[in-house]
Amino acid sequence: MIAAILLCGALMTSPAVTEGEAAQSKAAKDVRGHEPSLYKGKHYDSKWAAVRQCIMHRESRSNYTSRSSISSAAGAYQFLDNKWRVSLTHMMIKESRATGDGLIGDIKALRGQPIEDWNRYYQDRAFYTAWRNGKGAKHWNQTRHNC
């Protein structure tokens, strides 16, 4: 994918940010507050940005390091860590194999980290992967409450 840049009247091209670059970016380490998703892969669709923001706010007040005091729910989207961690990484690895994004090793390493320790890129990727263009809405009770 190529992004066009107009510089001093001349059209120049530069490569768009790749998933690998987004995953390792300084912005990925920002784990407080709502920011646009760094993940733009297969499952991403900008039409879900407002729903994603609403779910994140209701689940964790947009805090990627959030941890429930009554369950294993963790991260900005409050995935049940003990049920979702391996499943999410399995789904993300499947996408990585299909797209060749070079992140398989990094995603496998996430299996050893609690979800609330995953950076913003990987939590957003997990959200869009589980959301599946709205088919996964049932995983968030909040989607029934004005999200």
N, C-alpha and C positions, 0 to 999 in steps of 0.2 A: 504494500500500500504506500502511495506517495502523497505527501502533502505539498501543496504549492505555496510558495512564499513570494511576495512581490517586494523586491529590494532595489531601491534607486531606479525604479522604472523597469527593471528587468525581471522577468519571471524566472525564478530559480526553484528547483525541487530539492526536497530533503526527505529522508525516510520518516514515516510516522513513528511514534513511540510504539515499540513492540510490547507484547505482554511480559516478556522477560525484563525489559527495561522498567516497565511500570512496577513489577513485583519488587525490584531492587531499588526503586527510587527513594529519594528523601521523603517525598509525599507519603509513601507507603508506611513510613514510621510514625506519621501523625495519626494518633489513635483517639483523639478527642474531638467531638463535634461532627456535624454533618458536612461532608465535602462531596463533590461529584465522584462517582465511582471511577477508580483507576482501571478496573477490569472492563475491557471492551471486547471480550472474546465471543465465542459461539453463542452463548446463552444471554448475552447482554442485549437489551433493547431500551433505548432512552425513554420509550413511552411508560416504562415502569419506575422512572426516577422518583416521582412524587409518592408512589406507594412504598417504595423502598425507604424513603425518608420518613414517612409516617410510621412504618413498622419499626424502624431503628429507634425513632424517638419514643414510641410507646414501650418497646422492649427494654431499652437500656439508657434512655435519655441521650442517645448518640454517643455512648461510651464503649469503645471497642474492648476495653479491659474489664468490663462489667462481669460480675459473677453473682449468681443468685445465692441467697442465704438459705434457701429451702430445697434446692434441687441442683443438678449438675448443669443447669442452663448457664451458658457462658457467651461472652462476646457481645458485639453490637446487636446481633439478631437473636441472641439467647437460644442458640442451638443446644440441645441436651448433649453435653460433651461425651458422656458415657455411651450414648447411642449413635451420635452423628459423626464423631471425629474420623473413624475409619471409613465410613460410608462416603462422606464428603470427599475425602482424599481419593478414594477409589474412582468417584465420578470425575474429579478434576484430572486425574491421571489419564482416564479414557479420552478426555478432550485434548490433553497435551499430546498423546500419541497421534490422534487424528490431525492435529494442527502443526505438530512439530515445533512447538513454542520453546522447547528446551528446558522446561520447568519440572520434569518428572522427578528428578532427584530432590529438588527443593520441596515438592509436594509430599513425597514419601517421608521426608524429615518432619513434616507437620504432624505425622502420626504420633510422634513422641512429645508433642507440645500441647498443653491445654489450649482450647480454641481461643480463650481470651488473650493468649500470648501470640496468636497469629497476627501478622501485620494487617493494615487496612486493606491492601490489595487482596490478600487471600480470604479475608472475611467477606469482602464484597463479592469476590468470585464464588465463594461458597453460597452466598445468598442467591445470586443469579442462577447458579447451577441447581439449587434446590427449588427455586421459584419456578423454573422451567416455563417461562412465558405465561405465568398465571396458573399453570396446572398444579403447582405445589402450594398454592395459597392456603390450603387446608392446614399446613404446618404452623400457621400463625393465626391464632384466635383473633388477633387484632384486625385481620382483614375483614372481619365481620362487624367491626366497630369504626366505621368511617375512614378506613384507609383505602 
